[in-house]
Amino acid sequence: MTHMLRVPAALAAGLLLGGGTLAEAAPAGRFVQDRFAIGFWVDPPADDQMDARYREIAEANFTVVIGGFGANTPEKVRRQLELCEKYDLRGVVAMAGLAPDQLPDSPACWGYMIRDEPSARDFAALKEPVEAIRAARPGRFGFINLFPNYAPLEALGTASYDEHVERFVKEVGVDVLSMDHYPMLQPGADTRQNYCDNLEVMRKYSLQAGIPFWNFFNTMPFGPHFDPTESAVRWQIYTSLAYGAKGVLYFCYWTPRGGEFPKGGAIITADGRRTRHYDQAKRINAALKNLGPTLMQLTSTGVVRVKPKEDAAAALANTPIREIDGGPHGDYLLGTFRHADGRRAVLLNNYDYLYTSWPTVTFAADLDQVREVDPESGREVPVVDDSPDMPGLQLSLDSGAGRLFLLPAN
């Protein structure tokens, strides 16, 4: 069962944020995502420290604020949007009991929260508020977040998870597809493949509908879930990128109180102190912000896994990488893409969240035609051999990390 924190009922329900693509304009009145979404669940308290808290969010390189906990009244939501404008953030805010034509608006507003984790039995009723928000606030969207694929069928209200997502997209007509999934990355409790399976379902239906998808991942200890290391956080994020996600969402930013969270330990504690996850997120998010403009130009064309001790030739067929040799322990996930300008792209992810890797890579183009998107600047730069004294092109990959490359069109 999932562990998504609930929005108080008085807020009129919901969750999350929005996205679209930069490569193609959305139909009139529909939401279009203008940046890669780096967000979170549980916004800070809307108190006299609010300005400092939103500056702190921006300094950690987040791009989106999801409201509903701290900002939970019309007045607080308006203040939240003002601060999002001030610090160049985007907001998906609580409806706070207001009708669609009364919702506060702002250049910083992406949308409004409607519902978290609905059953398929609720889909017909959810279409109305989605369309009402679109009509009253053109360019904004109503956000609804879905269960993960490990939710029981009784909760899903369908015969399978695939059917659940397919029906949701068709019957509700959202502008952003989103789910929460908290994988286990521990010896004896490794659910990474299930996480990837969930991402693949999201990838499939976001492509079919022409809408972006985002996903929540784990950042803190709660219930049976472990407290992730920085490399485990990286793994969850770069795996999502390999599947074409246009947004990644930390669970949680501000530590919620309650029986499910006795250890605390989100990015910020319940009393406002930074945990080690703040600096971890700041480092990871800095690279994501720099990669973001290119990521927003990419359309997913496939995802392949190159497992240890397996012949990589079959998996790599028709990808931008011809050969990859990571030794007996090399384990990689490759997300392949088409850039809006027609070029090919590949995100090479170290599937191992514990150890670094130094694969020898041969691209499907002359090396002088290949460019890497520099995570420190966002610029396209020549590919550098990380071990020039060894045969072949060596690429260094930190545990759980990924690198993004661009190649000429076929």
Residue pairs with C-beta under 8 A, 6 or more apart in sequence:
1 150
1 151
1 152
1 155
2 117
2 147
2 148
2 150
2 151
2 180
2 181
2 182
3 182
3 222
3 223
3 225
3 260
4 15
4 41
4 116
4 117
4 145
4 180
4 216
4 251
5 41
5 42
5 251
5 252
5 256
6 116
7 13
7 14
7 15
7 68
7 69
7 94
7 113
7 116
8 68
8 69
8 72
10 72
10 97
11 68
11 72
11 94
11 95
11 96
11 97
11 113
12 94
12 95
12 96
12 97
12 98
12 113
12 114
13 95
13 113
13 114
13 115
13 116
14 68
14 94
14 95
14 112
14 113
14 114
14 115
14 116
14 142
14 143
14 144
14 145
15 41
15 66
15 68
15 92
15 113
15 114
15 115
15 116
15 143
15 144
15 145
15 178
16 39
16 66
16 92
16 113
16 143
16 144
16 145
16 176
16 178
16 214
16 249
17 37
17 39
17 64
17 66
17 90
17 91
17 92
17 110
17 111
17 143
17 176
17 178
17 214
17 247
17 249
18 31
18 33
18 37
18 92
18 110
18 111
18 140
18 141
18 143
18 175
18 176
19 31
19 33
19 37
19 175
19 176
19 211
19 212
19 213
19 214
19 246
19 247
20 26
20 30
20 31
20 32
20 33
20 175
20 176
20 211
20 212
21 32
21 33
21 210
21 212
21 246
21 296
21 299
22 32
22 33
22 34
22 296
22 297
22 340
23 296
23 297
23 299
23 340
24 210
25 32
26 32
26 175
28 138
29 134
29 135
29 138
29 139
30 134
30 139
30 141
30 175
31 110
31 111
31 134
31 139
31 140
31 141
31 175
31 176
32 139
33 110
33 176
33 212
33 246
33 247
33 296
34 90
35 63
35 90
35 292
35 293
35 296
36 63
36 246
36 247
36 288
36 289
36 291
36 292
36 293
36 295
36 296
37 63
37 64
37 90
37 214
37 246
37 247
37 248
37 249
38 61
38 62
38 63
38 64
38 247
38 248
38 249
38 285
38 288
38 289
38 292
39 62
39 63
39 64
39 65
39 66
39 92
39 214
39 247
39 248
39 249
39 250
40 62
40 65
40 66
40 219
40 249
40 250
40 251
40 252
40 253
40 267
41 66
41 216
41 249
41 250
41 251
41 252
41 253
42 69
42 70
42 252
42 253
42 254
42 255
42 256
42 266
43 65
43 66
43 67
43 68
43 69
43 70
43 71
43 80
43 253
43 254
44 50
44 53
44 54
44 57
44 70
44 253
44 254
44 268
44 272
45 53
45 70
45 254
46 70
46 71
46 72
46 73
46 76
46 79
46 80
47 70
49 272
50 70
50 79
50 80
50 83
51 83
51 86
53 272
54 65
54 80
54 83
54 84
54 86
54 87
54 89
55 87
56 268
57 65
57 87
57 89
57 253
58 87
58 88
58 89
59 282
60 267
60 278
60 281
60 282
60 285
61 281
61 282
61 285
61 286
61 288
61 289
62 89
62 253
62 281
62 285
63 89
63 90
63 289
63 292
64 89
64 90
64 91
64 92
64 110
64 247
65 80
65 84
65 89
65 90
65 91
65 92
66 91
66 92
66 113
66 249
67 77
67 80
67 91
67 92
67 93
67 94
67 113
68 93
68 94
68 113
69 254
69 256
70 76
70 80
70 254
71 77
71 79
71 80
71 93
71 94
72 94
72 96
73 96
74 96
74 97
74 98
74 104
76 96
77 93
77 94
77 96
77 104
78 104
80 91
80 93
81 91
81 93
81 104
81 105
81 106
81 108
81 109
82 106
83 89
84 90
84 91
84 106
84 108
84 109
85 106
85 107
85 108
89 108
90 108
90 109
90 110
91 106
91 108
91 109
91 110
92 110
92 111
92 112
92 113
92 143
93 104
93 109
93 111
93 112
93 113
94 112
94 113
95 103
95 112
95 113
95 114
98 104
99 136
100 112
100 129
100 132
100 133
100 135
100 136
100 137
101 136
103 112
103 133
103 136
103 137
103 140
105 137
105 140
109 137
109 140
110 140
110 141
111 133
111 140
111 141
111 142
111 143
111 175
111 176
112 133
112 137
112 140
112 141
112 142
112 143
113 142
113 143
114 126
114 129
114 130
114 133
114 142
114 143
114 144
115 122
115 126
115 144
115 145
116 144
116 145
117 145
117 146
117 147
117 151
117 155
117 180
118 126
118 144
118 146
118 168
119 155
119 156
119 157
120 156
120 157
120 158
120 163
120 164
120 167
120 168
121 157
122 157
123 167
123 168
123 171
123 172
124 171
126 144
126 172
127 171
127 172
127 173
129 142
130 141
130 142
130 144
130 172
130 173
130 174
131 173
132 142
133 140
133 141
133 142
134 140
134 141
134 142
134 175
141 174
141 175
141 176
142 174
143 174
143 176
143 178
144 168
144 172
144 174
144 178
145 178
145 179
145 180
145 216
146 164
146 165
146 168
146 177
146 178
146 179
146 180
147 155
147 156
147 161
147 164
147 179
147 180
148 179
148 180
148 181
148 182
148 198
149 161
149 181
149 194
149 197
149 198
149 201
150 181
150 191
150 194
151 161
153 159
153 160
156 164
157 164
158 164
158 167
161 198
161 201
162 201
165 177
165 179
165 201
165 202
165 205
166 205
168 174
168 177
169 177
169 205
169 208
169 209
169 211
174 211
175 211
176 211
176 212
176 213
176 214
176 247
177 202
177 205
177 206
177 209
177 211
177 212
177 213
177 214
178 213
178 214
178 215
178 216
178 247
178 249
179 198
179 202
179 213
179 215
179 216
180 215
180 216
180 249
180 251
181 194
181 195
181 198
181 199
181 215
181 216
181 217
182 216
182 217
182 218
182 225
182 251
183 191
183 192
183 194
183 195
183 217
183 218
183 236
184 190
184 191
184 224
184 225
184 226
185 191
185 192
185 226
185 228
185 232
185 235
185 353
186 226
192 235
192 239
192 351
192 353
195 236
195 239
196 239
196 243
196 303
196 305
196 333
198 215
199 215
199 239
199 240
199 243
199 245
200 243
200 303
202 213
202 215
202 243
202 245
203 213
203 243
203 244
203 300
203 303
205 213
206 212
206 213
206 244
207 244
207 299
207 300
212 245
212 246
212 247
213 244
213 245
213 246
213 247
214 245
214 246
214 247
214 248
214 249
215 240
215 245
215 247
215 248
215 249
216 249
216 250
216 251
217 233
217 236
217 237
217 240
217 248
217 249
217 250
217 251
218 225
218 228
218 236
218 251
219 228
219 233
219 250
219 251
219 252
219 266
219 267
219 277
219 281
220 227
220 251
220 252
220 255
220 261
220 263
220 264
220 265
220 266
220 267
220 277
221 227
221 263
221 265
222 260
222 261
222 263
223 260
227 263
227 265
228 236
229 353
230 280
230 283
230 284
231 353
231 354
231 398
231 399
231 400
231 401
232 353
232 400
233 277
233 280
233 281
233 284
233 400
234 284
234 353
234 398
234 399
234 400
234 401
235 349
235 351
235 353
235 399
235 400
236 248
236 400
237 248
237 284
237 288
238 347
238 349
238 350
238 400
238 401
238 402
239 333
239 349
239 351
240 248
241 248
241 291
241 295
241 335
241 347
241 349
241 402
242 303
242 333
242 334
242 335
242 347
242 349
242 402
243 300
243 303
243 335
244 298
244 299
244 300
244 335
244 337
246 295
246 296
248 288
250 266
250 267
250 281
251 266
252 266
252 267
253 266
253 267
253 268
254 266
254 267
254 268
254 270
255 261
255 264
255 265
255 266
255 268
255 269
255 270
256 266
256 270
257 270
264 270
264 275
265 275
265 277
266 275
266 277
267 274
267 275
267 277
267 278
267 281
268 274
268 275
268 278
269 275
286 375
287 375
287 376
289 378
290 373
290 374
290 375
290 376
290 377
290 378
291 373
291 375
291 378
291 404
292 378
293 378
294 339
294 345
294 373
294 378
294 380
294 404
294 406
295 404
297 339
297 340
297 341
298 337
298 338
298 339
298 340
298 345
299 337
299 338
299 340
300 335
300 336
300 337
301 336
301 337
301 338
302 318
302 319
302 335
302 336
303 333
303 334
303 335
303 336
304 315
304 316
304 319
304 333
304 334
304 336
305 315
305 331
305 332
305 333
305 334
305 351
306 312
306 315
306 316
306 324
306 326
306 330
306 331
306 332
306 333
306 334
307 331
308 326
308 328
308 329
308 330
308 331
309 328
312 323
312 324
312 325
313 323
315 334
316 322
316 323
316 324
316 334
319 334
319 336
319 346
319 364
320 336
320 344
320 345
320 346
320 363
320 364
320 365
320 405
320 407
321 334
321 346
321 348
321 361
321 362
321 363
321 364
322 362
322 363
322 364
323 360
323 361
323 362
324 330
324 332
324 348
324 359
324 360
324 361
324 362
325 359
325 360
325 392
326 332
326 357
326 358
326 359
326 360
329 352
329 355
329 357
330 357
330 359
331 350
331 351
331 352
331 357
332 348
332 349
332 350
332 351
332 357
332 359
333 349
333 351
334 346
334 347
334 348
334 349
335 346
335 347
335 349
336 344
336 345
336 346
337 344
337 345
337 346
337 347
338 344
338 345
339 345
339 406
342 409
343 406
343 407
343 408
343 409
344 364
344 406
344 407
344 408
344 409
344 410
345 404
345 405
345 406
345 407
346 404
346 405
346 407
347 402
347 403
347 404
347 405
348 359
348 361
348 395
348 397
348 402
348 403
348 404
348 405
349 397
349 400
349 401
349 402
350 356
350 357
350 397
350 398
350 399
350 400
350 401
350 402
352 399
352 400
353 399
353 400
354 399
355 399
356 396
356 397
356 398
356 399
357 396
357 397
357 399
358 386
358 387
358 394
358 395
358 396
358 397
359 394
359 395
359 397
360 390
360 391
360 392
360 393
360 394
361 392
361 393
361 394
361 395
362 392
362 393
363 370
363 383
363 393
363 405
363 407
364 407
365 407
365 408
367 383
367 393
368 382
369 407
369 408
370 382
370 383
370 405
370 406
370 407
371 380
371 381
371 382
371 383
371 405
371 406
372 380
372 381
372 382
372 383
372 384
372 403
372 404
372 405
372 406
373 379
373 380
373 381
373 404
373 405
373 406
374 380
374 381
375 403
375 404
380 406
383 393
383 395
383 405
385 393
385 394
386 394
386 395
386 396
387 394
387 396
388 394
395 403
397 403
